[in-house]
Amino acid sequence: MRQVVLLDANPLSQVTHPKIKPEVRNWMQFLKDNNIALKAPEISAYEIRRELVRQSNNQSLERLNLFL
């Protein structure tokens, strides 16, 4: 069975940030290399989406859409 990591709102915002931190990128690569899936609960995605829409942050909204 494939392992899954669920991202709460804060880690999800880090993953979708246009200037992603190197440690976050390295962590994501580690998960990919070890066949571990990244998922986000709908409520976390909603929280991030709501804030990005409020800020008119289209670049991060696009990254969120691609991630989901």
N, CA, C and O atoms as a Tripos MOL2 file, in Angstrom:
@<TRIPOS>MOLECULE
protein
  272   271    68     0     0
PROTEIN
NO_CHARGES

@<TRIPOS>ATOM
      1 N           0.8400   -1.1760    0.0000 N.3       1 MET1
      2 CA          0.0000    0.0000    0.0000 C.3       1 MET1
      3 C           0.8920    1.2490    0.0000 C.2       1 MET1
      4 O           1.8890    1.3080    0.7200 O.2       1 MET1
      5 N           0.5290    2.2280   -0.8030 N.am      2 ARG2
      6 CA          1.2920    3.4620   -0.9240 C.3       2 ARG2
      7 C           1.0260    4.3700    0.2770 C.2       2 ARG2
      8 O          -0.1200    4.5440    0.6940 O.2       2 ARG2
      9 N           2.0910    4.9440    0.8230 N.am      3 GLN3
     10 CA          1.9470    5.8790    1.9280 C.3       3 GLN3
     11 C           1.4760    7.2300    1.4050 C.2       3 GLN3
     12 O           1.7630    7.6100    0.2700 O.2       3 GLN3
     13 N           0.7480    7.9460    2.2570 N.am      4 VAL4
     14 CA          0.2130    9.2530    1.8980 C.3       4 VAL4
     15 C           0.5170   10.2390    3.0240 C.2       4 VAL4
     16 O           0.3770    9.9140    4.2030 O.2       4 VAL4
     17 N           0.9340   11.4450    2.6450 N.am      5 VAL5
     18 CA          1.1170   12.5380    3.5890 C.3       5 VAL5
     19 C           0.0140   13.5490    3.3230 C.2       5 VAL5
     20 O          -0.1250   14.0460    2.2050 O.2       5 VAL5
     21 N          -0.7800   13.8580    4.3670 N.am      6 LEU6
     22 CA         -1.8320   14.8600    4.2510 C.3       6 LEU6
     23 C          -1.2930   16.2160    4.7080 C.2       6 LEU6
     24 O          -0.7330   16.3400    5.7980 O.2       6 LEU6
     25 N          -1.4680   17.2150    3.8700 N.am      7 LEU7
     26 CA         -0.9720   18.5520    4.1720 C.3       7 LEU7
     27 C          -2.0700   19.4090    4.7830 C.2       7 LEU7
     28 O          -3.1390   19.5830    4.1980 O.2       7 LEU7
     29 N          -1.7930   19.9360    5.9550 N.am      8 ASP8
     30 CA         -2.6860   20.9070    6.5740 C.3       8 ASP8
     31 C          -2.4760   22.2430    5.8610 C.2       8 ASP8
     32 O          -1.6510   22.3280    4.9510 O.2       8 ASP8
     33 N          -3.2000   23.2750    6.2560 N.am      9 ALA9
     34 CA         -3.1650   24.5600    5.5530 C.3       9 ALA9
     35 C          -1.7680   25.1750    5.5080 C.2       9 ALA9
     36 O          -1.3580   25.6660    4.4560 O.2       9 ALA9
     37 N          -1.0310   25.1640    6.6080 N.am     10 ASN10
     38 CA          0.2830   25.7960    6.5980 C.3      10 ASN10
     39 C           1.2530   25.1000    5.6440 C.2      10 ASN10
     40 O           1.8410   25.7770    4.8000 O.2      10 ASN10
     41 N           1.4500   23.7860    5.7350 N.am     11 PRO11
     42 CA          2.3520   23.1490    4.7760 C.3      11 PRO11
     43 C           1.8550   23.2780    3.3280 C.2      11 PRO11
     44 O           2.6600   23.3940    2.4040 O.2      11 PRO11
     45 N           0.5410   23.2590    3.1340 N.am     12 LEU12
     46 CA          0.0030   23.4180    1.7820 C.3      12 LEU12
     47 C           0.3470   24.7990    1.2390 C.2      12 LEU12
     48 O           0.6640   24.9410    0.0580 O.2      12 LEU12
     49 N           0.2850   25.8120    2.0870 N.am     13 SER13
     50 CA          0.6420   27.1570    1.6240 C.3      13 SER13
     51 C           2.1250   27.2260    1.2670 C.2      13 SER13
     52 O           2.5040   27.9520    0.3480 O.2      13 SER13
     53 N           2.9610   26.4830    1.9790 N.am     14 GLN14
     54 CA          4.3880   26.4490    1.6510 C.3      14 GLN14
     55 C           4.6360   25.7780    0.3020 C.2      14 GLN14
     56 O           5.4730   26.2280   -0.4820 O.2      14 GLN14
     57 N           3.9130   24.7170    0.0450 N.am     15 VAL15
     58 CA          4.0710   23.9720   -1.2100 C.3      15 VAL15
     59 C           3.6250   24.8040   -2.4040 C.2      15 VAL15
     60 O           4.2100   24.6930   -3.4820 O.2      15 VAL15
     61 N           2.6120   25.6260   -2.2340 N.am     16 THR16
     62 CA          2.0650   26.3840   -3.3610 C.3      16 THR16
     63 C           2.6350   27.8010   -3.4670 C.2      16 THR16
     64 O           2.2560   28.5550   -4.3630 O.2      16 THR16
     65 N           3.5350   28.1600   -2.5650 N.am     17 HIS17
     66 CA          4.1390   29.4940   -2.5900 C.3      17 HIS17
     67 C           5.0530   29.6210   -3.8180 C.2      17 HIS17
     68 O           5.8010   28.6900   -4.1160 O.2      17 HIS17
     69 N           5.0100   30.7560   -4.5380 N.am     18 PRO18
     70 CA          5.8450   30.9060   -5.7350 C.3      18 PRO18
     71 C           7.3470   30.8590   -5.4340 C.2      18 PRO18
     72 O           8.1340   30.4340   -6.2790 O.2      18 PRO18
     73 N           7.7440   31.2910   -4.2420 N.am     19 LYS19
     74 CA          9.1580   31.2300   -3.8530 C.3      19 LYS19
     75 C           9.3160   30.1200   -2.8160 C.2      19 LYS19
     76 O           9.5780   30.3750   -1.6410 O.2      19 LYS19
     77 N           9.1510   28.9000   -3.2780 N.am     20 ILE20
     78 CA          9.1890   27.7440   -2.3800 C.3      20 ILE20
     79 C          10.5670   27.6210   -1.7390 C.2      20 ILE20
     80 O          11.5920   27.7550   -2.4070 O.2      20 ILE20
     81 N          10.5720   27.3650   -0.4470 N.am     21 LYS21
     82 CA         11.8240   27.2450    0.2950 C.3      21 LYS21
     83 C          12.5600   25.9800   -0.1330 C.2      21 LYS21
     84 O          11.9270   24.9650   -0.4240 O.2      21 LYS21
     85 N          13.8940   26.0300   -0.1740 N.am     22 PRO22
     86 CA         14.6660   24.8430   -0.5920 C.3      22 PRO22
     87 C          14.3730   23.6150    0.2650 C.2      22 PRO22
     88 O          14.3300   22.4980   -0.2520 O.2      22 PRO22
     89 N          14.1710   23.8110    1.5740 N.am     23 GLU23
     90 CA         13.9120   22.6510    2.4290 C.3      23 GLU23
     91 C          12.5580   22.0100    2.1150 C.2      23 GLU23
     92 O          12.3980   20.7970    2.2480 O.2      23 GLU23
     93 N          11.5980   22.8150    1.7050 N.am     24 VAL24
     94 CA         10.2890   22.2820    1.3090 C.3      24 VAL24
     95 C          10.4270   21.5260   -0.0100 C.2      24 VAL24
     96 O           9.8800   20.4340   -0.1670 O.2      24 VAL24
     97 N          11.1580   22.1100   -0.9510 N.am     25 ARG25
     98 CA         11.3980   21.4420   -2.2390 C.3      25 ARG25
     99 C          12.1290   20.1140   -2.0310 C.2      25 ARG25
    100 O          11.7790   19.1120   -2.6540 O.2      25 ARG25
    101 N          13.1420   20.1000   -1.1580 N.am     26 ASN26
    102 CA         13.8860   18.8640   -0.8700 C.3      26 ASN26
    103 C          12.9900   17.8140   -0.2290 C.2      26 ASN26
    104 O          13.0800   16.6300   -0.5550 O.2      26 ASN26
    105 N          12.1190   18.2530    0.6910 N.am     27 TRP27
    106 CA         11.1970   17.3250    1.3440 C.3      27 TRP27
    107 C          10.2440   16.7070    0.3300 C.2      27 TRP27
    108 O           9.9870   15.5030    0.3550 O.2      27 TRP27
    109 N           9.7180   17.5540   -0.5720 N.am     28 MET28
    110 CA          8.8110   17.0480   -1.6060 C.3      28 MET28
    111 C           9.5280   16.0620   -2.5230 C.2      28 MET28
    112 O           8.9460   15.0520   -2.9210 O.2      28 MET28
    113 N          10.7840   16.3430   -2.8620 N.am     29 GLN29
    114 CA         11.5570   15.4350   -3.7090 C.3      29 GLN29
    115 C          11.7920   14.1130   -2.9960 C.2      29 GLN29
    116 O          11.7150   13.0500   -3.6120 O.2      29 GLN29
    117 N          12.0810   14.1730   -1.6960 N.am     30 PHE30
    118 CA         12.2530   12.9590   -0.9010 C.3      30 PHE30
    119 C          10.9910   12.0960   -0.9490 C.2      30 PHE30
    120 O          11.0640   10.8830   -1.1440 O.2      30 PHE30
    121 N           9.8330   12.7390   -0.7680 N.am     31 LEU31
    122 CA          8.5710   11.9990   -0.8050 C.3      31 LEU31
    123 C           8.3620   11.3610   -2.1810 C.2      31 LEU31
    124 O           7.9510   10.2050   -2.2830 O.2      31 LEU31
    125 N           8.6480   12.1260   -3.2310 N.am     32 LYS32
    126 CA          8.4910   11.6030   -4.5890 C.3      32 LYS32
    127 C           9.4310   10.4240   -4.8320 C.2      32 LYS32
    128 O           9.0260    9.4060   -5.3930 O.2      32 LYS32
    129 N          10.6890   10.5670   -4.4060 N.am     33 ASP33
    130 CA         11.6740    9.4990   -4.5990 C.3      33 ASP33
    131 C          11.2950    8.2250   -3.8590 C.2      33 ASP33
    132 O          11.6660    7.1270   -4.2730 O.2      33 ASP33
    133 N          10.5550    8.3710   -2.7640 N.am     34 ASN34
    134 CA         10.1560    7.2190   -1.9590 C.3      34 ASN34
    135 C           8.7130    6.7940   -2.2040 C.2      34 ASN34
    136 O           8.1320    6.0480   -1.4160 O.2      34 ASN34
    137 N           8.1380    7.2810   -3.3120 N.am     35 ASN35
    138 CA          6.7920    6.8900   -3.7370 C.3      35 ASN35
    139 C           5.7400    7.1710   -2.6580 C.2      35 ASN35
    140 O           4.8340    6.3680   -2.4320 O.2      35 ASN35
    141 N           5.8780    8.3220   -2.0000 N.am     36 ILE36
    142 CA          4.9210    8.7470   -0.9790 C.3      36 ILE36
    143 C           4.0790    9.8710   -1.5780 C.2      36 ILE36
    144 O           4.6190   10.8620   -2.0700 O.2      36 ILE36
    145 N           2.7750    9.7180   -1.5350 N.am     37 ALA37
    146 CA          1.8700   10.6880   -2.1550 C.3      37 ALA37
    147 C           1.6100   11.8710   -1.2270 C.2      37 ALA37
    148 O           1.5190   11.7160   -0.0090 O.2      37 ALA37
    149 N           1.4930   13.0440   -1.8200 N.am     38 LEU38
    150 CA          1.0760   14.2490   -1.0940 C.3      38 LEU38
    151 C          -0.3840   14.5140   -1.4260 C.2      38 LEU38
    152 O          -0.7710   14.5550   -2.5940 O.2      38 LEU38
    153 N          -1.1820   14.6900   -0.3920 N.am     39 LYS39
    154 CA         -2.6030   14.9920   -0.5680 C.3      39 LYS39
    155 C          -2.9750   16.1380    0.3590 C.2      39 LYS39
    156 O          -2.2810   16.4140    1.3380 O.2      39 LYS39
    157 N          -4.0760   16.7990    0.0380 N.am     40 ALA40
    158 CA         -4.5700   17.8860    0.8820 C.3      40 ALA40
    159 C          -6.0540   17.6940    1.1410 C.2      40 ALA40
    160 O          -6.8270   17.5120    0.2000 O.2      40 ALA40
    161 N          -6.4630   17.7320    2.4080 N.am     41 PRO41
    162 CA         -7.8980   17.6820    2.6980 C.3      41 PRO41
    163 C          -8.5950   18.8840    2.0620 C.2      41 PRO41
    164 O          -8.0010   19.9550    1.9360 O.2      41 PRO41
    165 N          -9.8310   18.7080    1.6690 N.am     42 GLU42
    166 CA        -10.5690   19.7840    1.0050 C.3      42 GLU42
    167 C         -10.6600   21.0390    1.8640 C.2      42 GLU42
    168 O         -10.6200   22.1500    1.3350 O.2      42 GLU42
    169 N         -10.7820   20.8810    3.1740 N.am     43 ILE43
    170 CA        -10.9000   22.0590    4.0320 C.3      43 ILE43
    171 C          -9.6160   22.8770    4.0100 C.2      43 ILE43
    172 O          -9.6650   24.1070    4.0360 O.2      43 ILE43
    173 N          -8.4630   22.2040    3.9610 N.am     44 SER44
    174 CA         -7.1810   22.9230    3.8770 C.3      44 SER44
    175 C          -7.0640   23.6540    2.5490 C.2      44 SER44
    176 O          -6.6380   24.8080    2.5030 O.2      44 SER44
    177 N          -7.4390   22.9870    1.4800 N.am     45 ALA45
    178 CA         -7.3980   23.6250    0.1580 C.3      45 ALA45
    179 C          -8.3390   24.8230    0.1190 C.2      45 ALA45
    180 O          -8.0130   25.8530   -0.4720 O.2      45 ALA45
    181 N          -9.5010   24.6910    0.7440 N.am     46 TYR46
    182 CA        -10.4560   25.7950    0.7850 C.3      46 TYR46
    183 C          -9.8720   26.9870    1.5390 C.2      46 TYR46
    184 O          -9.9820   28.1250    1.0850 O.2      46 TYR46
    185 N          -9.2520   26.7260    2.6910 N.am     47 GLU47
    186 CA         -8.6740   27.8080    3.4890 C.3      47 GLU47
    187 C          -7.6100   28.5660    2.6940 C.2      47 GLU47
    188 O          -7.5810   29.7970    2.7000 O.2      47 GLU47
    189 N          -6.7510   27.8350    2.0230 N.am     48 ILE48
    190 CA         -5.6840   28.4690    1.2370 C.3      48 ILE48
    191 C          -6.2920   29.2200    0.0660 C.2      48 ILE48
    192 O          -5.9330   30.3690   -0.1880 O.2      48 ILE48
    193 N          -7.2090   28.5810   -0.6490 N.am     49 ARG49
    194 CA         -7.8330   29.2230   -1.8130 C.3      49 ARG49
    195 C          -8.5450   30.5160   -1.4190 C.2      49 ARG49
    196 O          -8.4350   31.5240   -2.1160 O.2      49 ARG49
    197 N          -9.2720   30.4880   -0.3080 N.am     50 ARG50
    198 CA         -9.9970   31.6700    0.1520 C.3      50 ARG50
    199 C          -9.0410   32.8390    0.3980 C.2      50 ARG50
    200 O          -9.3190   33.9720    0.0060 O.2      50 ARG50
    201 N          -7.9180   32.5520    1.0460 N.am     51 GLU51
    202 CA         -6.9490   33.6130    1.3360 C.3      51 GLU51
    203 C          -6.2630   34.1040    0.0600 C.2      51 GLU51
    204 O          -6.0290   35.3040   -0.0860 O.2      51 GLU51
    205 N          -5.9440   33.2120   -0.8470 N.am     52 LEU52
    206 CA         -5.2910   33.6240   -2.0960 C.3      52 LEU52
    207 C          -6.2250   34.4630   -2.9620 C.2      52 LEU52
    208 O          -5.7850   35.4070   -3.6180 O.2      52 LEU52
    209 N          -7.5050   34.1230   -2.9640 N.am     53 VAL53
    210 CA         -8.4880   34.9280   -3.7090 C.3      53 VAL53
    211 C          -8.6090   36.3040   -3.0530 C.2      53 VAL53
    212 O          -8.6710   37.3180   -3.7490 O.2      53 VAL53
    213 N          -8.6430   36.3450   -1.7300 N.am     54 ARG54
    214 CA         -8.7280   37.6200   -1.0200 C.3      54 ARG54
    215 C          -7.5470   38.5200   -1.3630 C.2      54 ARG54
    216 O          -7.6990   39.7350   -1.4900 O.2      54 ARG54
    217 N          -6.3630   37.9120   -1.5130 N.am     55 GLN55
    218 CA         -5.1510   38.6660   -1.8220 C.3      55 GLN55
    219 C          -4.9670   38.8970   -3.3220 C.2      55 GLN55
    220 O          -4.0360   39.5910   -3.7290 O.2      55 GLN55
    221 N          -5.8320   38.3290   -4.1350 N.am     56 SER56
    222 CA         -5.6910   38.3660   -5.6030 C.3      56 SER56
    223 C          -4.3330   37.8110   -6.0300 C.2      56 SER56
    224 O          -3.6820   38.3540   -6.9230 O.2      56 SER56
    225 N          -3.9210   36.7400   -5.3920 N.am     57 ASN57
    226 CA         -2.6290   36.1180   -5.6700 C.3      57 ASN57
    227 C          -2.8070   35.0160   -6.7110 C.2      57 ASN57
    228 O          -2.8710   33.8330   -6.3780 O.2      57 ASN57
    229 N          -2.8850   35.4220   -7.9660 N.am     58 ASN58
    230 CA         -3.1790   34.4850   -9.0520 C.3      58 ASN58
    231 C          -2.0710   33.4670   -9.2810 C.2      58 ASN58
    232 O          -2.3510   32.3270   -9.6520 O.2      58 ASN58
    233 N          -0.8240   33.8570   -9.0670 N.am     59 GLN59
    234 CA          0.2840   32.9220   -9.2710 C.3      59 GLN59
    235 C           0.1920   31.7460   -8.2970 C.2      59 GLN59
    236 O           0.3490   30.5910   -8.6930 O.2      59 GLN59
    237 N          -0.0580   32.0450   -7.0450 N.am     60 SER60
    238 CA         -0.1880   30.9660   -6.0640 C.3      60 SER60
    239 C          -1.4790   30.1710   -6.2700 C.2      60 SER60
    240 O          -1.5060   28.9660   -6.0180 O.2      60 SER60
    241 N          -2.5360   30.8240   -6.7200 N.am     61 LEU61
    242 CA         -3.7740   30.0980   -7.0400 C.3      61 LEU61
    243 C          -3.5280   29.0770   -8.1410 C.2      61 LEU61
    244 O          -4.0200   27.9500   -8.0730 O.2      61 LEU61
    245 N          -2.7740   29.4710   -9.1430 N.am     62 GLU62
    246 CA         -2.4460   28.5430  -10.2360 C.3      62 GLU62
    247 C          -1.6220   27.3680   -9.7180 C.2      62 GLU62
    248 O          -1.8540   26.2240  -10.1100 O.2      62 GLU62
    249 N          -0.6680   27.6470   -8.8450 N.am     63 ARG63
    250 CA          0.1500   26.5750   -8.2720 C.3      63 ARG63
    251 C          -0.7170   25.6270   -7.4230 C.2      63 ARG63
    252 O          -0.5240   24.4120   -7.4420 O.2      63 ARG63
    253 N          -1.6650   26.1990   -6.6870 N.am     64 LEU64
    254 CA         -2.5760   25.3780   -5.8950 C.3      64 LEU64
    255 C          -3.4040   24.4840   -6.8080 C.2      64 LEU64
    256 O          -3.5560   23.2920   -6.5400 O.2      64 LEU64
    257 N          -3.9370   25.0470   -7.8780 N.am     65 ASN65
    258 CA         -4.7230   24.2490   -8.8230 C.3      65 ASN65
    259 C          -3.9100   23.1190   -9.4310 C.2      65 ASN65
    260 O          -4.4030   22.0010   -9.5840 O.2      65 ASN65
    261 N          -2.6630   23.4140   -9.7790 N.am     66 LEU66
    262 CA         -1.7960   22.3720  -10.3490 C.3      66 LEU66
    263 C          -1.4970   21.2850   -9.3350 C.2      66 LEU66
    264 O          -1.4540   20.1020   -9.6730 O.2      66 LEU66
    265 N          -1.2920   21.6880   -8.1010 N.am     67 PHE67
    266 CA         -0.9890   20.7110   -7.0550 C.3      67 PHE67
    267 C          -2.1720   19.7860   -6.8100 C.2      67 PHE67
    268 O          -2.0100   18.5720   -6.6800 O.2      67 PHE67
    269 N          -3.3670   20.3740   -6.7470 N.am     68 LEU68
    270 CA         -4.5530   19.5870   -6.4440 C.3      68 LEU68
    271 C          -4.9800   18.7890   -7.6490 C.2      68 LEU68
    272 O          -5.9690   18.0590   -7.5870 O.2      68 LEU68
@<TRIPOS>BOND
     1     1     2 1
     2     2     3 1
     3     3     4 2
     4     3     5 am
     5     5     6 1
     6     6     7 1
     7     7     8 2
     8     7     9 am
     9     9    10 1
    10    10    11 1
    11    11    12 2
    12    11    13 am
    13    13    14 1
    14    14    15 1
    15    15    16 2
    16    15    17 am
    17    17    18 1
    18    18    19 1
    19    19    20 2
    20    19    21 am
    21    21    22 1
    22    22    23 1
    23    23    24 2
    24    23    25 am
    25    25    26 1
    26    26    27 1
    27    27    28 2
    28    27    29 am
    29    29    30 1
    30    30    31 1
    31    31    32 2
    32    31    33 am
    33    33    34 1
    34    34    35 1
    35    35    36 2
    36    35    37 am
    37    37    38 1
    38    38    39 1
    39    39    40 2
    40    39    41 am
    41    41    42 1
    42    42    43 1
    43    43    44 2
    44    43    45 am
    45    45    46 1
    46    46    47 1
    47    47    48 2
    48    47    49 am
    49    49    50 1
    50    50    51 1
    51    51    52 2
    52    51    53 am
    53    53    54 1
    54    54    55 1
    55    55    56 2
    56    55    57 am
    57    57    58 1
    58    58    59 1
    59    59    60 2
    60    59    61 am
    61    61    62 1
    62    62    63 1
    63    63    64 2
    64    63    65 am
    65    65    66 1
    66    66    67 1
    67    67    68 2
    68    67    69 am
    69    69    70 1
    70    70    71 1
    71    71    72 2
    72    71    73 am
    73    73    74 1
    74    74    75 1
    75    75    76 2
    76    75    77 am
    77    77    78 1
    78    78    79 1
    79    79    80 2
    80    79    81 am
    81    81    82 1
    82    82    83 1
    83    83    84 2
    84    83    85 am
    85    85    86 1
    86    86    87 1
    87    87    88 2
    88    87    89 am
    89    89    90 1
    90    90    91 1
    91    91    92 2
    92    91    93 am
    93    93    94 1
    94    94    95 1
    95    95    96 2
    96    95    97 am
    97    97    98 1
    98    98    99 1
    99    99   100 2
   100    99   101 am
   101   101   102 1
   102   102   103 1
   103   103   104 2
   104   103   105 am
   105   105   106 1
   106   106   107 1
   107   107   108 2
   108   107   109 am
   109   109   110 1
   110   110   111 1
   111   111   112 2
   112   111   113 am
   113   113   114 1
   114   114   115 1
   115   115   116 2
   116   115   117 am
   117   117   118 1
   118   118   119 1
   119   119   120 2
   120   119   121 am
   121   121   122 1
   122   122   123 1
   123   123   124 2
   124   123   125 am
   125   125   126 1
   126   126   127 1
   127   127   128 2
   128   127   129 am
   129   129   130 1
   130   130   131 1
   131   131   132 2
   132   131   133 am
   133   133   134 1
   134   134   135 1
   135   135   136 2
   136   135   137 am
   137   137   138 1
   138   138   139 1
   139   139   140 2
   140   139   141 am
   141   141   142 1
   142   142   143 1
   143   143   144 2
   144   143   145 am
   145   145   146 1
   146   146   147 1
   147   147   148 2
   148   147   149 am
   149   149   150 1
   150   150   151 1
   151   151   152 2
   152   151   153 am
   153   153   154 1
   154   154   155 1
   155   155   156 2
   156   155   157 am
   157   157   158 1
   158   158   159 1
   159   159   160 2
   160   159   161 am
   161   161   162 1
   162   162   163 1
   163   163   164 2
   164   163   165 am
   165   165   166 1
   166   166   167 1
   167   167   168 2
   168   167   169 am
   169   169   170 1
   170   170   171 1
   171   171   172 2
   172   171   173 am
   173   173   174 1
   174   174   175 1
   175   175   176 2
   176   175   177 am
   177   177   178 1
   178   178   179 1
   179   179   180 2
   180   179   181 am
   181   181   182 1
   182   182   183 1
   183   183   184 2
   184   183   185 am
   185   185   186 1
   186   186   187 1
   187   187   188 2
   188   187   189 am
   189   189   190 1
   190   190   191 1
   191   191   192 2
   192   191   193 am
   193   193   194 1
   194   194   195 1
   195   195   196 2
   196   195   197 am
   197   197   198 1
   198   198   199 1
   199   199   200 2
   200   199   201 am
   201   201   202 1
   202   202   203 1
   203   203   204 2
   204   203   205 am
   205   205   206 1
   206   206   207 1
   207   207   208 2
   208   207   209 am
   209   209   210 1
   210   210   211 1
   211   211   212 2
   212   211   213 am
   213   213   214 1
   214   214   215 1
   215   215   216 2
   216   215   217 am
   217   217   218 1
   218   218   219 1
   219   219   220 2
   220   219   221 am
   221   221   222 1
   222   222   223 1
   223   223   224 2
   224   223   225 am
   225   225   226 1
   226   226   227 1
   227   227   228 2
   228   227   229 am
   229   229   230 1
   230   230   231 1
   231   231   232 2
   232   231   233 am
   233   233   234 1
   234   234   235 1
   235   235   236 2
   236   235   237 am
   237   237   238 1
   238   238   239 1
   239   239   240 2
   240   239   241 am
   241   241   242 1
   242   242   243 1
   243   243   244 2
   244   243   245 am
   245   245   246 1
   246   246   247 1
   247   247   248 2
   248   247   249 am
   249   249   250 1
   250   250   251 1
   251   251   252 2
   252   251   253 am
   253   253   254 1
   254   254   255 1
   255   255   256 2
   256   255   257 am
   257   257   258 1
   258   258   259 1
   259   259   260 2
   260   259   261 am
   261   261   262 1
   262   262   263 1
   263   263   264 2
   264   263   265 am
   265   265   266 1
   266   266   267 1
   267   267   268 2
   268   267   269 am
   269   269   270 1
   270   270   271 1
   271   271   272 2
@<TRIPOS>SUBSTRUCTURE
     1 MET1         2 RESIDUE 1 A MET
     2 ARG2         6 RESIDUE 1 A ARG
     3 GLN3        10 RESIDUE 1 A GLN
     4 VAL4        14 RESIDUE 1 A VAL
     5 VAL5        18 RESIDUE 1 A VAL
     6 LEU6        22 RESIDUE 1 A LEU
     7 LEU7        26 RESIDUE 1 A LEU
     8 ASP8        30 RESIDUE 1 A ASP
     9 ALA9        34 RESIDUE 1 A ALA
    10 ASN10       38 RESIDUE 1 A ASN
    11 PRO11       42 RESIDUE 1 A PRO
    12 LEU12       46 RESIDUE 1 A LEU
    13 SER13       50 RESIDUE 1 A SER
    14 GLN14       54 RESIDUE 1 A GLN
    15 VAL15       58 RESIDUE 1 A VAL
    16 THR16       62 RESIDUE 1 A THR
    17 HIS17       66 RESIDUE 1 A HIS
    18 PRO18       70 RESIDUE 1 A PRO
    19 LYS19       74 RESIDUE 1 A LYS
    20 ILE20       78 RESIDUE 1 A ILE
    21 LYS21       82 RESIDUE 1 A LYS
    22 PRO22       86 RESIDUE 1 A PRO
    23 GLU23       90 RESIDUE 1 A GLU
    24 VAL24       94 RESIDUE 1 A VAL
    25 ARG25       98 RESIDUE 1 A ARG
    26 ASN26      102 RESIDUE 1 A ASN
    27 TRP27      106 RESIDUE 1 A TRP
    28 MET28      110 RESIDUE 1 A MET
    29 GLN29      114 RESIDUE 1 A GLN
    30 PHE30      118 RESIDUE 1 A PHE
    31 LEU31      122 RESIDUE 1 A LEU
    32 LYS32      126 RESIDUE 1 A LYS
    33 ASP33      130 RESIDUE 1 A ASP
    34 ASN34      134 RESIDUE 1 A ASN
    35 ASN35      138 RESIDUE 1 A ASN
    36 ILE36      142 RESIDUE 1 A ILE
    37 ALA37      146 RESIDUE 1 A ALA
    38 LEU38      150 RESIDUE 1 A LEU
    39 LYS39      154 RESIDUE 1 A LYS
    40 ALA40      158 RESIDUE 1 A ALA
    41 PRO41      162 RESIDUE 1 A PRO
    42 GLU42      166 RESIDUE 1 A GLU
    43 ILE43      170 RESIDUE 1 A ILE
    44 SER44      174 RESIDUE 1 A SER
    45 ALA45      178 RESIDUE 1 A ALA
    46 TYR46      182 RESIDUE 1 A TYR
    47 GLU47      186 RESIDUE 1 A GLU
    48 ILE48      190 RESIDUE 1 A ILE
    49 ARG49      194 RESIDUE 1 A ARG
    50 ARG50      198 RESIDUE 1 A ARG
    51 GLU51      202 RESIDUE 1 A GLU
    52 LEU52      206 RESIDUE 1 A LEU
    53 VAL53      210 RESIDUE 1 A VAL
    54 ARG54      214 RESIDUE 1 A ARG
    55 GLN55      218 RESIDUE 1 A GLN
    56 SER56      222 RESIDUE 1 A SER
    57 ASN57      226 RESIDUE 1 A ASN
    58 ASN58      230 RESIDUE 1 A ASN
    59 GLN59      234 RESIDUE 1 A GLN
    60 SER60      238 RESIDUE 1 A SER
    61 LEU61      242 RESIDUE 1 A LEU
    62 GLU62      246 RESIDUE 1 A GLU
    63 ARG63      250 RESIDUE 1 A ARG
    64 LEU64      254 RESIDUE 1 A LEU
    65 ASN65      258 RESIDUE 1 A ASN
    66 LEU66      262 RESIDUE 1 A LEU
    67 PHE67      266 RESIDUE 1 A PHE
    68 LEU68      270 RESIDUE 1 A LEU
